[in-house]
Amino acid sequence: MLTATAKRIERQEQILRSLDRFSFLTRRHLQQLHRLGGDRNARKVLKQMEEYLCSFREEGYGAVYYLNKVGRQMIGSHRVVKRTLQVRHALMRNDFFIYMRCPINWKHEVKVTDGTTTLVTDVHFLKNRVHQFLEVDNTQSMAENATKIKRYREMFERGVFQREFGYFPTLHIVTVSKSRVRRFEDMCAGLPAKVYYIEDIR
């Protein structure tokens, strides 16, 4: 039977591995992923881990955590994460991961091709053994978004995925405003797609 100290170390290593996998996580993300209970207990757990973590505040998210050098060494990770303009994109992606109840085979920045059209999807994942795509819209221009949706449509209309899997993967899009939700819905008409306003899934 694990002692209290062993349990604490095991939980800390699990949290460090999650941060290594997802790059940036908020306290709320960590509470949900690791069942840390209420805010008071979560703050206590993270306070005990200060030597392994860097943190900063992000508008709308509160405290955001990522691994420092000591944290990476603790779990043998060589993946260095730095605070960039992509932080919010990562947090929105992680919001959706939790919203979808932690689907398996969650892979970032996956190259997808049907032999003619190629794109890089923000996330490819499986839900109920069904392939799915995720696009996160944070700071992209709608012109850039339209170009990418056009590539998805080309693949859908060509039908290679349907012949191989019997269906075309559902395209999930998370965006930052309700007006953009409507524009994406118009853009994706006829595609197997679902569009979400970020505040509705957090």
RAKA-V996043 format. One line per field, one symbol per residue. ss: DSSP state (a for helix, b for strand, c for the rest). burial: b if it has 16 or more other ideal C-beta (glycine too) atoms within 10 Angstrom, else e. A space follows every 10 residues. Layout:
ss=???
burial=???
This chain:
ss=cccaaaaaaa aaaaaaaaaa aaccbbaaaa aaaaccccaa aaaaaaaaca aabbbbbbcc cbbbbbbcaa aaaaaccccc ccccccaaaa aaaaaaaaac cccbbbbbbb bbbccccbbb bbbbbbbccb bbbbbbcccc caaaaaaaaa aaaaaaaaca aaaaaccccb bbbbbccaaa aaaaaaaccc ccbbbbbaaa ac
burial=eeeeeeeeee bbeebbebbb ebbbbbbbbb bbbbebeeee ebeebbeebe ebbbeeeeee bebbbbbbee bbebbebeee beeeeebbbb bbbbbbbeeb eebeebebee ebebeebebe bbbbbebeee bbbbbbbbeb eeeebeebbe bbbebbeeee beeeeeebbe bbbbbbeeeb bebbeebbee bebebbbbee eb
